[in-house]
């Protein structure tokens, strides 16, 4: 009978030890999960910031290209008007 009680006590001790180990593992897993969630939020925020930065940079370049194209168009139109006025003066002088 005593041997049976001793075996049961040993079994209880082993189970309690295993339970403590499982509790530690559970806490470690919870901490790891919390750290991963925090890291994911940080990565998401950084990606959003980078996306915003690159979108703004792209928009700026597009605006700059559009402004340069408009300036070239205006310059070309002035050159065409200048050439036409010179041609009309030359044709009047020739006549």
Phi, psi and omega per residue, in radians:
X1 nan -0.802 3.136
X2 -1.081 -0.657 3.131
X3 -1.107 -0.702 3.117
X4 -1.112 -0.736 3.120
X5 -1.130 -0.749 3.125
X6 -1.095 -0.720 3.114
X7 -1.105 -0.741 3.137
X8 -1.149 -0.716 3.098
X9 -1.080 -0.766 3.122
X10 -1.074 -0.735 3.132
X11 -1.106 -0.735 3.111
X12 -1.097 -0.778 3.113
X13 -1.055 -0.767 3.123
X14 -1.090 -0.745 3.135
X15 -1.159 -0.690 3.103
X16 -1.129 -0.705 3.104
X17 -1.104 -0.791 3.123
X18 -1.092 -0.673 3.121
X19 -1.101 -0.745 3.105
X20 -1.093 -0.729 3.112
X21 -1.096 -0.725 3.114
X22 -1.145 -0.663 3.091
X23 -1.101 -0.738 3.091
X24 -1.086 -0.771 3.128
X25 -1.085 -0.698 3.130
X26 -1.108 -0.789 3.126
X27 -1.095 -0.726 3.109
X28 -1.083 -0.735 3.129
X29 -1.128 -0.704 3.111
X30 -1.123 -0.742 3.105
X31 -1.120 -0.728 3.124
X32 -1.105 -0.739 3.116
X33 -1.086 -0.785 3.125
X34 -1.086 -0.724 3.122
X35 -1.130 -0.728 3.123
X36 -1.123 -0.724 3.113
X37 -1.107 -0.747 3.117
X38 -1.097 -0.759 3.119
X39 -1.098 -0.724 3.132
X40 -1.111 -0.711 3.097
X41 -1.098 -0.735 3.126
X42 -1.104 -0.795 3.130
X43 -1.092 -0.738 3.131
X44 -1.072 -0.773 3.133
X45 -1.090 -0.769 3.129
X46 -1.106 -0.704 3.127
X47 -1.133 -0.703 3.102
X48 -1.110 -0.729 3.120
X49 -1.119 -0.753 3.127
X50 -1.140 -0.724 3.123
X51 -1.074 -0.774 3.106
X52 -1.076 -0.777 3.132
X53 -1.037 -0.863 -3.098
X54 -1.182 -0.625 3.075
X55 -1.123 -0.736 3.104
X56 -1.131 -0.733 3.121
X57 -1.106 -0.755 3.123
X58 -1.089 -0.766 3.123
X59 -1.085 -0.715 3.124
X60 -1.088 -0.796 3.119
X61 -1.117 -0.679 3.126
X62 -1.120 -0.742 3.116
X63 -1.123 -0.734 3.135
X64 -1.099 -0.800 3.111
X65 -1.060 -0.731 3.135
X66 -1.123 -0.758 3.130
X67 -1.103 -0.731 3.117
X68 -1.144 -0.689 3.117
X69 -1.128 -0.736 3.107
X70 -1.111 -0.704 3.117
X71 -1.110 -0.769 3.095
X72 -1.089 -0.706 3.121
X73 -1.097 -0.776 3.105
X74 -1.085 -0.751 3.129
X75 -1.085 -0.780 3.124
X76 -1.089 -0.707 3.124
X77 -1.116 -0.702 3.109
X78 -1.122 -0.695 3.121
X79 -1.126 -0.755 3.127
X80 -1.081 -0.777 3.120
X81 -1.084 -0.741 3.132
X82 -1.095 -0.786 3.128
X83 -1.104 -0.743 -3.137
X84 -1.107 -0.713 -3.128
X85 -1.192 -0.634 3.087
X86 -1.151 -0.695 3.131
X87 -1.133 -0.736 -3.110
X88 -1.188 -0.635 3.081
X89 -1.176 -0.696 -3.134
X90 -1.150 -0.699 -3.136
X91 -1.238 -0.564 3.089
X92 -1.222 -0.738 3.131
X93 -1.148 -0.622 -3.129
X94 -1.234 -0.506 -3.104
X95 -1.399 nan nan
